[in-house]
């Protein structure tokens, strides 16, 4: 199972888009999704560490993946690479 951390903020259209992307991708890949607000201390610390400039921020297995509008195709490719490395 792949750990996904989603850094969000309220009233964020891209955050809603990211949730939908993760829901679709989660149908094909086992994901453990943790959502953390960027307004929390933990969220700000993770964002600073990962270089997230604005919401949503996405970390895959603790590694920075991206922020802003999340690409479903890019995420699927990254998850396929991770799955191939595990086997």
Buried (B, 14 or more C-beta within 10 A) or exposed (E): EBEBBBBBBEEBEBBEBBBEBBEEBBEEBEBEBEBBBBEEEEBBEBBEEBEBEEBBBBBBBEEBBBBBEBEBEEBBEBBEEBEEEEE
